[in-house]
Amino acid sequence: MTVHSPIEPYAEPGVATAEEDHVILEGPGGIAVTMTADAALATGESLIEAGEEAQRHQKTK
């Protein structure tokens, strides 16, 4: 089993699925989080904003 450094970011995207009235976000390395629908929507918006900001920083390097 390969151990991932907590300092290095993952390059693989997570996958979200709806299960009944909640959302499961599965990420690389066995990471999984279960959220309410409202928490998942807020997380998605936050991830998009943070991803866009990080891309802007990449373009300035």
Phi and psi restraints in degrees (range 20) as a CNS / XPLOR table:
assign (resid 1 and name C) (resid 2 and name N)
       (resid 2 and name CA) (resid 2 and name C) 1.0 -84.2 20.0 2
assign (resid 2 and name N) (resid 2 and name CA)
       (resid 2 and name C) (resid 3 and name N) 1.0 130.6 20.0 2
assign (resid 2 and name C) (resid 3 and name N)
       (resid 3 and name CA) (resid 3 and name C) 1.0 -94.0 20.0 2
assign (resid 3 and name N) (resid 3 and name CA)
       (resid 3 and name C) (resid 4 and name N) 1.0 130.2 20.0 2
assign (resid 3 and name C) (resid 4 and name N)
       (resid 4 and name CA) (resid 4 and name C) 1.0 -93.9 20.0 2
assign (resid 4 and name N) (resid 4 and name CA)
       (resid 4 and name C) (resid 5 and name N) 1.0 133.0 20.0 2
assign (resid 4 and name C) (resid 5 and name N)
       (resid 5 and name CA) (resid 5 and name C) 1.0 -69.0 20.0 2
assign (resid 5 and name N) (resid 5 and name CA)
       (resid 5 and name C) (resid 6 and name N) 1.0 133.7 20.0 2
assign (resid 5 and name C) (resid 6 and name N)
       (resid 6 and name CA) (resid 6 and name C) 1.0 -67.8 20.0 2
assign (resid 6 and name N) (resid 6 and name CA)
       (resid 6 and name C) (resid 7 and name N) 1.0 -12.6 20.0 2
assign (resid 6 and name C) (resid 7 and name N)
       (resid 7 and name CA) (resid 7 and name C) 1.0 -85.1 20.0 2
assign (resid 7 and name N) (resid 7 and name CA)
       (resid 7 and name C) (resid 8 and name N) 1.0 -33.0 20.0 2
assign (resid 7 and name C) (resid 8 and name N)
       (resid 8 and name CA) (resid 8 and name C) 1.0 -83.3 20.0 2
assign (resid 8 and name N) (resid 8 and name CA)
       (resid 8 and name C) (resid 9 and name N) 1.0 130.6 20.0 2
assign (resid 8 and name C) (resid 9 and name N)
       (resid 9 and name CA) (resid 9 and name C) 1.0 -73.6 20.0 2
assign (resid 9 and name N) (resid 9 and name CA)
       (resid 9 and name C) (resid 10 and name N) 1.0 149.1 20.0 2
assign (resid 9 and name C) (resid 10 and name N)
       (resid 10 and name CA) (resid 10 and name C) 1.0 -74.7 20.0 2
assign (resid 10 and name N) (resid 10 and name CA)
       (resid 10 and name C) (resid 11 and name N) 1.0 144.5 20.0 2
assign (resid 10 and name C) (resid 11 and name N)
       (resid 11 and name CA) (resid 11 and name C) 1.0 -99.3 20.0 2
assign (resid 11 and name N) (resid 11 and name CA)
       (resid 11 and name C) (resid 12 and name N) 1.0 -17.0 20.0 2
assign (resid 11 and name C) (resid 12 and name N)
       (resid 12 and name CA) (resid 12 and name C) 1.0 -86.6 20.0 2
assign (resid 12 and name N) (resid 12 and name CA)
       (resid 12 and name C) (resid 13 and name N) 1.0 139.0 20.0 2
assign (resid 12 and name C) (resid 13 and name N)
       (resid 13 and name CA) (resid 13 and name C) 1.0 -76.4 20.0 2
assign (resid 13 and name N) (resid 13 and name CA)
       (resid 13 and name C) (resid 14 and name N) 1.0 158.5 20.0 2
assign (resid 13 and name C) (resid 14 and name N)
       (resid 14 and name CA) (resid 14 and name C) 1.0 -83.5 20.0 2
assign (resid 14 and name N) (resid 14 and name CA)
       (resid 14 and name C) (resid 15 and name N) 1.0 166.7 20.0 2
assign (resid 14 and name C) (resid 15 and name N)
       (resid 15 and name CA) (resid 15 and name C) 1.0 -127.6 20.0 2
assign (resid 15 and name N) (resid 15 and name CA)
       (resid 15 and name C) (resid 16 and name N) 1.0 127.7 20.0 2
assign (resid 15 and name C) (resid 16 and name N)
       (resid 16 and name CA) (resid 16 and name C) 1.0 -104.9 20.0 2
assign (resid 16 and name N) (resid 16 and name CA)
       (resid 16 and name C) (resid 17 and name N) 1.0 139.6 20.0 2
assign (resid 16 and name C) (resid 17 and name N)
       (resid 17 and name CA) (resid 17 and name C) 1.0 -135.1 20.0 2
assign (resid 17 and name N) (resid 17 and name CA)
       (resid 17 and name C) (resid 18 and name N) 1.0 145.6 20.0 2
assign (resid 17 and name C) (resid 18 and name N)
       (resid 18 and name CA) (resid 18 and name C) 1.0 -90.3 20.0 2
assign (resid 18 and name N) (resid 18 and name CA)
       (resid 18 and name C) (resid 19 and name N) 1.0 130.0 20.0 2
assign (resid 18 and name C) (resid 19 and name N)
       (resid 19 and name CA) (resid 19 and name C) 1.0 -128.0 20.0 2
assign (resid 19 and name N) (resid 19 and name CA)
       (resid 19 and name C) (resid 20 and name N) 1.0 107.1 20.0 2
assign (resid 19 and name C) (resid 20 and name N)
       (resid 20 and name CA) (resid 20 and name C) 1.0 56.9 20.0 2
assign (resid 20 and name N) (resid 20 and name CA)
       (resid 20 and name C) (resid 21 and name N) 1.0 -119.3 20.0 2
assign (resid 20 and name C) (resid 21 and name N)
       (resid 21 and name CA) (resid 21 and name C) 1.0 -104.6 20.0 2
assign (resid 21 and name N) (resid 21 and name CA)
       (resid 21 and name C) (resid 22 and name N) 1.0 19.7 20.0 2
assign (resid 21 and name C) (resid 22 and name N)
       (resid 22 and name CA) (resid 22 and name C) 1.0 -136.1 20.0 2
assign (resid 22 and name N) (resid 22 and name CA)
       (resid 22 and name C) (resid 23 and name N) 1.0 172.1 20.0 2
assign (resid 22 and name C) (resid 23 and name N)
       (resid 23 and name CA) (resid 23 and name C) 1.0 -123.0 20.0 2
assign (resid 23 and name N) (resid 23 and name CA)
       (resid 23 and name C) (resid 24 and name N) 1.0 136.6 20.0 2
assign (resid 23 and name C) (resid 24 and name N)
       (resid 24 and name CA) (resid 24 and name C) 1.0 -110.3 20.0 2
assign (resid 24 and name N) (resid 24 and name CA)
       (resid 24 and name C) (resid 25 and name N) 1.0 125.5 20.0 2
assign (resid 24 and name C) (resid 25 and name N)
       (resid 25 and name CA) (resid 25 and name C) 1.0 -107.3 20.0 2
assign (resid 25 and name N) (resid 25 and name CA)
       (resid 25 and name C) (resid 26 and name N) 1.0 115.5 20.0 2
assign (resid 25 and name C) (resid 26 and name N)
       (resid 26 and name CA) (resid 26 and name C) 1.0 -107.2 20.0 2
assign (resid 26 and name N) (resid 26 and name CA)
       (resid 26 and name C) (resid 27 and name N) 1.0 128.6 20.0 2
assign (resid 26 and name C) (resid 27 and name N)
       (resid 27 and name CA) (resid 27 and name C) 1.0 -117.6 20.0 2
assign (resid 27 and name N) (resid 27 and name CA)
       (resid 27 and name C) (resid 28 and name N) 1.0 -178.4 20.0 2
assign (resid 27 and name C) (resid 28 and name N)
       (resid 28 and name CA) (resid 28 and name C) 1.0 -66.7 20.0 2
assign (resid 28 and name N) (resid 28 and name CA)
       (resid 28 and name C) (resid 29 and name N) 1.0 157.9 20.0 2
assign (resid 28 and name C) (resid 29 and name N)
       (resid 29 and name CA) (resid 29 and name C) 1.0 71.2 20.0 2
assign (resid 29 and name N) (resid 29 and name CA)
       (resid 29 and name C) (resid 30 and name N) 1.0 18.5 20.0 2
assign (resid 29 and name C) (resid 30 and name N)
       (resid 30 and name CA) (resid 30 and name C) 1.0 81.2 20.0 2
assign (resid 30 and name N) (resid 30 and name CA)
       (resid 30 and name C) (resid 31 and name N) 1.0 9.8 20.0 2
assign (resid 30 and name C) (resid 31 and name N)
       (resid 31 and name CA) (resid 31 and name C) 1.0 -70.4 20.0 2
assign (resid 31 and name N) (resid 31 and name CA)
       (resid 31 and name C) (resid 32 and name N) 1.0 133.5 20.0 2
assign (resid 31 and name C) (resid 32 and name N)
       (resid 32 and name CA) (resid 32 and name C) 1.0 -146.5 20.0 2
assign (resid 32 and name N) (resid 32 and name CA)
       (resid 32 and name C) (resid 33 and name N) 1.0 138.7 20.0 2
assign (resid 32 and name C) (resid 33 and name N)
       (resid 33 and name CA) (resid 33 and name C) 1.0 -135.0 20.0 2
assign (resid 33 and name N) (resid 33 and name CA)
       (resid 33 and name C) (resid 34 and name N) 1.0 133.9 20.0 2
assign (resid 33 and name C) (resid 34 and name N)
       (resid 34 and name CA) (resid 34 and name C) 1.0 -106.9 20.0 2
assign (resid 34 and name N) (resid 34 and name CA)
       (resid 34 and name C) (resid 35 and name N) 1.0 130.5 20.0 2
assign (resid 34 and name C) (resid 35 and name N)
       (resid 35 and name CA) (resid 35 and name C) 1.0 -133.1 20.0 2
assign (resid 35 and name N) (resid 35 and name CA)
       (resid 35 and name C) (resid 36 and name N) 1.0 159.2 20.0 2
assign (resid 35 and name C) (resid 36 and name N)
       (resid 36 and name CA) (resid 36 and name C) 1.0 -69.5 20.0 2
assign (resid 36 and name N) (resid 36 and name CA)
       (resid 36 and name C) (resid 37 and name N) 1.0 165.7 20.0 2
assign (resid 36 and name C) (resid 37 and name N)
       (resid 37 and name CA) (resid 37 and name C) 1.0 -60.4 20.0 2
assign (resid 37 and name N) (resid 37 and name CA)
       (resid 37 and name C) (resid 38 and name N) 1.0 -43.5 20.0 2
assign (resid 37 and name C) (resid 38 and name N)
       (resid 38 and name CA) (resid 38 and name C) 1.0 -64.0 20.0 2
assign (resid 38 and name N) (resid 38 and name CA)
       (resid 38 and name C) (resid 39 and name N) 1.0 -42.4 20.0 2
assign (resid 38 and name C) (resid 39 and name N)
       (resid 39 and name CA) (resid 39 and name C) 1.0 -65.1 20.0 2
assign (resid 39 and name N) (resid 39 and name CA)
       (resid 39 and name C) (resid 40 and name N) 1.0 -38.4 20.0 2
assign (resid 39 and name C) (resid 40 and name N)
       (resid 40 and name CA) (resid 40 and name C) 1.0 -65.1 20.0 2
assign (resid 40 and name N) (resid 40 and name CA)
       (resid 40 and name C) (resid 41 and name N) 1.0 -42.2 20.0 2
assign (resid 40 and name C) (resid 41 and name N)
       (resid 41 and name CA) (resid 41 and name C) 1.0 -63.2 20.0 2
assign (resid 41 and name N) (resid 41 and name CA)
       (resid 41 and name C) (resid 42 and name N) 1.0 -44.2 20.0 2
assign (resid 41 and name C) (resid 42 and name N)
       (resid 42 and name CA) (resid 42 and name C) 1.0 -65.1 20.0 2
assign (resid 42 and name N) (resid 42 and name CA)
       (resid 42 and name C) (resid 43 and name N) 1.0 -39.6 20.0 2
assign (resid 42 and name C) (resid 43 and name N)
       (resid 43 and name CA) (resid 43 and name C) 1.0 -63.6 20.0 2
assign (resid 43 and name N) (resid 43 and name CA)
       (resid 43 and name C) (resid 44 and name N) 1.0 -43.5 20.0 2
assign (resid 43 and name C) (resid 44 and name N)
       (resid 44 and name CA) (resid 44 and name C) 1.0 -59.4 20.0 2
assign (resid 44 and name N) (resid 44 and name CA)
       (resid 44 and name C) (resid 45 and name N) 1.0 -44.8 20.0 2
assign (resid 44 and name C) (resid 45 and name N)
       (resid 45 and name CA) (resid 45 and name C) 1.0 -63.1 20.0 2
assign (resid 45 and name N) (resid 45 and name CA)
       (resid 45 and name C) (resid 46 and name N) 1.0 -42.7 20.0 2
assign (resid 45 and name C) (resid 46 and name N)
       (resid 46 and name CA) (resid 46 and name C) 1.0 -64.8 20.0 2
assign (resid 46 and name N) (resid 46 and name CA)
       (resid 46 and name C) (resid 47 and name N) 1.0 -41.0 20.0 2
assign (resid 46 and name C) (resid 47 and name N)
       (resid 47 and name CA) (resid 47 and name C) 1.0 -63.4 20.0 2
assign (resid 47 and name N) (resid 47 and name CA)
       (resid 47 and name C) (resid 48 and name N) 1.0 -41.5 20.0 2
assign (resid 47 and name C) (resid 48 and name N)
       (resid 48 and name CA) (resid 48 and name C) 1.0 -62.7 20.0 2
assign (resid 48 and name N) (resid 48 and name CA)
       (resid 48 and name C) (resid 49 and name N) 1.0 -46.9 20.0 2
assign (resid 48 and name C) (resid 49 and name N)
       (resid 49 and name CA) (resid 49 and name C) 1.0 -61.3 20.0 2
assign (resid 49 and name N) (resid 49 and name CA)
       (resid 49 and name C) (resid 50 and name N) 1.0 -45.8 20.0 2
assign (resid 49 and name C) (resid 50 and name N)
       (resid 50 and name CA) (resid 50 and name C) 1.0 -67.0 20.0 2
assign (resid 50 and name N) (resid 50 and name CA)
       (resid 50 and name C) (resid 51 and name N) 1.0 -39.6 20.0 2
assign (resid 50 and name C) (resid 51 and name N)
       (resid 51 and name CA) (resid 51 and name C) 1.0 -63.4 20.0 2
assign (resid 51 and name N) (resid 51 and name CA)
       (resid 51 and name C) (resid 52 and name N) 1.0 -41.6 20.0 2
assign (resid 51 and name C) (resid 52 and name N)
       (resid 52 and name CA) (resid 52 and name C) 1.0 -64.8 20.0 2
assign (resid 52 and name N) (resid 52 and name CA)
       (resid 52 and name C) (resid 53 and name N) 1.0 -40.1 20.0 2
assign (resid 52 and name C) (resid 53 and name N)
       (resid 53 and name CA) (resid 53 and name C) 1.0 -64.9 20.0 2
assign (resid 53 and name N) (resid 53 and name CA)
       (resid 53 and name C) (resid 54 and name N) 1.0 -42.7 20.0 2
assign (resid 53 and name C) (resid 54 and name N)
       (resid 54 and name CA) (resid 54 and name C) 1.0 -62.8 20.0 2
assign (resid 54 and name N) (resid 54 and name CA)
       (resid 54 and name C) (resid 55 and name N) 1.0 -38.7 20.0 2
assign (resid 54 and name C) (resid 55 and name N)
       (resid 55 and name CA) (resid 55 and name C) 1.0 -63.7 20.0 2
assign (resid 55 and name N) (resid 55 and name CA)
       (resid 55 and name C) (resid 56 and name N) 1.0 -38.7 20.0 2
assign (resid 55 and name C) (resid 56 and name N)
       (resid 56 and name CA) (resid 56 and name C) 1.0 -62.4 20.0 2
assign (resid 56 and name N) (resid 56 and name CA)
       (resid 56 and name C) (resid 57 and name N) 1.0 -38.1 20.0 2
assign (resid 56 and name C) (resid 57 and name N)
       (resid 57 and name CA) (resid 57 and name C) 1.0 -67.2 20.0 2
assign (resid 57 and name N) (resid 57 and name CA)
       (resid 57 and name C) (resid 58 and name N) 1.0 -35.9 20.0 2
assign (resid 57 and name C) (resid 58 and name N)
       (resid 58 and name CA) (resid 58 and name C) 1.0 -63.4 20.0 2
assign (resid 58 and name N) (resid 58 and name CA)
       (resid 58 and name C) (resid 59 and name N) 1.0 -39.5 20.0 2
assign (resid 58 and name C) (resid 59 and name N)
       (resid 59 and name CA) (resid 59 and name C) 1.0 -70.5 20.0 2
assign (resid 59 and name N) (resid 59 and name CA)
       (resid 59 and name C) (resid 60 and name N) 1.0 -21.5 20.0 2
assign (resid 59 and name C) (resid 60 and name N)
       (resid 60 and name CA) (resid 60 and name C) 1.0 -90.9 20.0 2
assign (resid 60 and name N) (resid 60 and name CA)
       (resid 60 and name C) (resid 61 and name N) 1.0 -3.7 20.0 2
